[in-house]
């Protein structure tokens, strides 16, 4: 699905966000600006700020603080990516070398800290304590989710329920914060705020579930990263959990050994096992369920062209290939 029509709905607002991003990256420390600019030039989906802008417009917001809010969300997300790449020892993101691969772990962590702190400076500028509370709580939950994922690395006994808890914290929470804070900024009723909060959470879950599917069946060139990276890093995601539940004793032994020992020898064989046992279809069905729940929540939102775009965003989450 082509995302351009969705982004075109808020093109002017997105231009304002881009200007804010560039302005807020200013630092007297040259390395901070160099790495930050490298990240901006690398592109990215910018789905979370898009969610802020569409939600605000859907709710009839007339001011200009939604662009500042969208920029805050983007800075928080980019900071997590910098830290994630260090933790995962990733070498490739969006088809380019990661910042840690170019400048080292120390610089990446510290610039990630800069982006976090700059985001909180912008929150003060926004001047809305209830929104700041949402974003502060969300940032804390994301950190907990990342630690939880780290603790569960190479844990072949991870359950589906535990997996869901991890991705809710590390991914869905920021989507949820994006739509919830934008609805709150717009001053809509409590019921609409809650519905849009839940909408964001379900969209985030959809994105992460499809991410985990693409790690087994995606196109490396299109994704800008290697297929099977999760398996290499010892991340047990839903397709692998399903495969372990539906494999022969010999296959299960092979998968568990690969996960726990970190051996790269059998990665290709395990990817084939995941594809052959129905795990991809199972995970996609779970993603579709989340998408349906997201659409149900949208029924409470004002009916306009921006709500239609939020519906299209759900379809994009399900049908994307990178």
C-alpha positions in Angstrom: 0.0 0.0 0.0 1.3 3.4 -1.0 1.6 5.6 2.2 1.9 8.9 0.2 -1.8 9.7 0.1 -2.0 9.4 3.9 1.0 11.7 4.4 -0.4 14.2 1.9 -3.4 14.8 4.1 -1.1 16.7 6.6 1.7 17.7 4.2 1.9 21.3 5.5 2.0 20.2 9.1 4.7 17.6 8.2 6.8 20.4 6.7 6.5 22.3 10.0 7.5 19.2 11.9 10.6 18.8 9.6 11.6 22.4 10.3 11.2 21.9 14.0 13.2 18.7 13.9 16.1 20.5 12.2 15.9 23.4 14.5 15.8 21.3 17.7 18.9 19.3 16.6 21.1 22.3 17.1 24.0 21.8 19.5 27.3 23.5 20.2 28.9 20.0 20.2 29.6 19.2 16.5 29.4 15.4 17.0 25.8 15.7 18.3 24.7 17.6 15.2 26.6 15.3 12.9 25.0 12.1 14.2 21.6 13.7 14.6 21.7 14.9 11.0 22.8 11.5 9.8 19.7 10.0 11.5 17.4 12.6 9.8 19.0 12.1 6.4 18.4 8.3 6.8 14.7 8.9 6.5 12.3 6.5 8.3 8.6 6.0 8.2 7.7 8.8 10.7 4.5 6.9 11.4 4.3 8.1 15.1 4.4 11.9 14.3 1.9 11.1 11.4 -0.4 9.6 14.0 -0.2 12.7 16.1 -1.0 15.0 13.2 -3.9 12.9 11.8 -5.4 12.5 15.3 -5.3 16.2 16.1 -6.8 17.1 12.7 -9.5 14.4 13.1 -10.4 15.9 16.5 -10.7 19.4 15.0 -7.6 20.9 16.6 -7.0 24.5 15.4 -3.7 25.5 17.0 -0.1 24.8 16.1 1.1 22.9 19.1 0.3 19.5 17.4 3.5 20.0 15.3 5.6 20.5 18.4 4.0 17.4 20.0 4.7 15.4 16.8 8.4 16.5 17.0 8.6 15.4 20.6 7.3 12.0 19.7 9.8 11.7 16.8 12.7 12.6 19.1 11.6 10.1 21.7 11.4 7.4 19.0 14.7 8.2 17.4 16.4 8.1 20.8 15.1 4.6 21.4 16.4 3.5 18.0 19.9 4.8 18.8 19.9 2.9 22.1 18.3 -0.2 20.6 21.0 -0.5 17.9 23.7 -0.4 20.5 22.0 -3.1 22.7 21.4 -5.3 19.6 24.8 -4.6 18.1 23.0 -3.8 14.9 25.1 -2.8 11.9 22.3 -1.9 9.4 19.1 0.2 9.6 17.1 1.5 6.7 19.7 0.3 4.3 22.5 2.3 5.9 25.1 1.6 8.6 23.8 2.3 12.0 25.2 5.3 14.0 26.9 2.9 16.4 28.6 1.1 13.5 29.9 4.5 12.2 30.8 6.4 15.4 30.8 3.7 18.1 28.5 2.7 21.0 29.5 5.5 23.3 28.7 8.3 20.9 25.4 6.6 20.0 24.3 6.2 23.6 25.2 9.8 24.5 23.5 11.3 21.4 20.4 9.2 22.3 20.5 10.8 25.7 20.7 14.2 24.0 17.6 13.5 22.0 15.7 12.3 25.1 16.6 15.4 27.0 15.8 17.7 24.1 12.4 16.0 23.9 11.7 16.8 27.5 12.8 20.4 26.9 10.2 20.6 24.2 7.6 19.1 26.6 8.2 22.1 28.9 7.8 24.4 25.9 4.5 22.6 25.1 3.4 23.6 28.6 0.7 20.9 29.2 1.2 18.8 32.3 -1.4 16.1 31.5 0.4 15.5 28.1 3.8 15.6 29.8 2.5 12.9 32.2 1.4 10.7 29.3 4.8 11.1 27.6 6.9 10.6 30.7 5.0 7.5 31.7 5.3 6.1 28.2 9.0 6.7 28.0 9.4 4.9 31.3 7.3 1.9 30.0 9.3 1.8 26.8 12.5 1.6 28.9 11.1 -1.2 30.9 10.0 -3.0 27.8 13.5 -2.8 26.3 15.0 -4.2 29.5 12.4 -7.0 29.6 13.3 -7.9 26.0 17.0 -7.9 26.9 16.3 -10.2 29.9 14.4 -12.5 27.6 17.1 -12.7 24.9 17.8 -16.3 24.1 14.9 -17.4 26.3 13.4 -20.3 24.3 10.6 -20.7 27.0 9.1 -17.3 26.3 5.3 -17.6 26.1 2.9 -15.8 23.7 1.5 -13.8 26.7 5.0 -12.7 27.7 5.9 -11.8 24.2 2.8 -9.6 23.9 3.6 -7.8 27.2 7.1 -7.0 25.8 5.9 -5.6 22.5 3.1 -3.7 24.2 5.7 -1.9 26.3 8.5 -1.4 23.8 6.4 -0.5 20.7 2.6 -0.1 21.2 3.0 2.4 24.1 4.5 5.1 22.0 1.8 4.7 19.3 -0.8 4.9 22.1 0.9 8.0 23.5 0.8 9.6 20.1 -2.9 9.3 19.5 -3.8 9.8 23.2 -1.8 13.0 23.6 -3.1 14.5 20.4 -6.7 13.8 21.4 -6.0 15.4 24.8 -4.4 18.4 23.1 -7.5 18.8 21.0 -9.9 18.9 24.0 -12.3 16.2 22.8 -14.4 14.2 25.3 -13.0 11.6 27.7 -14.7 8.9 25.8 -13.2 9.9 22.5 -9.8 10.3 24.1 -10.0 6.8 25.5 -11.1 5.3 22.2 -8.2 7.0 20.3 -5.8 5.9 23.0 -6.8 2.3 22.5 -6.7 2.8 18.7 -3.1 3.9 18.9 -2.2 0.8 21.0 -3.8 -1.6 18.6 -2.1 0.1 15.6 1.2 -0.2 17.4 0.6 -3.9 18.1 -0.2 -4.4 14.4 3.0 -2.7 13.3 5.2 -4.8 15.6 3.5 -8.1 14.7 4.0 -7.4 11.0 7.6 -6.3 11.8 8.2 -9.7 13.4 6.7 -11.4 10.4 8.8 -9.5 7.9 11.9 -10.6 9.8 11.2 -14.1 8.5 9.7 -13.4 5.1 10.6 -9.9 4.1 12.9 -8.6 1.4 16.2 -7.5 2.9 16.8 -4.8 0.3 13.3 -3.3 0.7 13.5 -3.5 4.5 17.0 -2.0 4.7 18.1 -4.7 7.1 18.9 -8.4 7.0 16.2 -11.1 7.2 16.5 -13.2 10.3 18.1 -10.4 12.4 15.8 -11.2 15.3 16.8 -14.9 15.3 20.5 -13.9 15.2 20.0 -11.6 18.2 18.2 -14.3 20.1 14.8 -12.5 20.1 11.9 -14.9 20.4 9.0 -13.4 18.5 5.5 -14.8 17.8 6.4 -16.7 14.6 9.2 -18.6 16.4 7.0 -19.3 19.4 4.3 -20.8 17.1 7.0 -22.8 15.3 8.3 -24.3 18.5 4.7 -25.3 19.5 4.1 -27.0 16.1 7.5 -28.7 15.4 8.7 -32.2 15.7 10.9 -33.1 18.7 14.0 -32.9 16.5 13.0 -29.5 15.0 12.2 -28.2 18.5 15.6 -29.3 19.7 17.3 -27.5 16.8 15.3 -24.3 17.3 15.9 -24.2 21.1 19.6 -24.9 20.6 20.0 -22.1 18.1 18.1 -19.6 20.3 19.9 -20.4 23.5 23.4 -20.8 22.1 23.3 -18.1 19.5 24.6 -20.4 16.8 24.3 -19.0 13.2 24.8 -22.3 11.6 21.1 -23.3 11.3 19.4 -19.9 10.8 18.4 -20.6 7.2 16.9 -24.0 8.1 14.9 -22.4 11.0 13.6 -19.6 8.8 12.3 -22.3 6.4 10.7 -24.2 9.3 8.9 -21.1 10.5 7.6 -20.5 7.0 6.5 -24.2 6.5 4.6 -24.7 9.8 2.0 -21.9 9.4 3.7 -19.5 11.8 3.7 -16.6 9.3 -0.1 -17.0 8.7 -0.8 -17.3 12.4 1.1 -14.1 13.2 -0.6 -12.3 10.3 -3.9 -13.3 11.7 -3.0 -11.9 15.1 -2.0 -8.7 13.4 -5.4 -8.6 11.6 -7.2 -9.0 14.9 -5.3 -6.0 16.3 -6.2 -4.0 13.1 -9.9 -4.9 13.5 -9.8 -3.7 17.1 -8.2 -0.5 16.0 -10.9 0.2 13.5 -13.6 -0.5 16.1 -12.1 2.2 18.4 -12.2 4.7 15.5 -16.0 4.5 15.4 -16.0 6.8 18.4 -13.9 9.5 16.6 -15.4 12.4 14.6 -16.3 11.3 11.1 -14.2 13.2 8.6 -11.5 12.8 6.0 -8.8 12.5 8.7 -10.6 9.6 10.3 -10.6 8.0 6.9 -6.9 8.5 6.8 -6.5 6.9 10.3 -8.4 3.9 8.9 -6.0 3.8 5.9 -3.1 3.9 8.4 -4.4 0.6 9.8 -4.4 -0.9 6.4 -0.9 0.4 5.8 0.2 -1.3 9.1 -1.2 -4.7 7.9 -0.1 -4.6 4.3 3.4 -2.9 4.4 6.5 -4.7 3.2 9.1 -2.7 5.1 
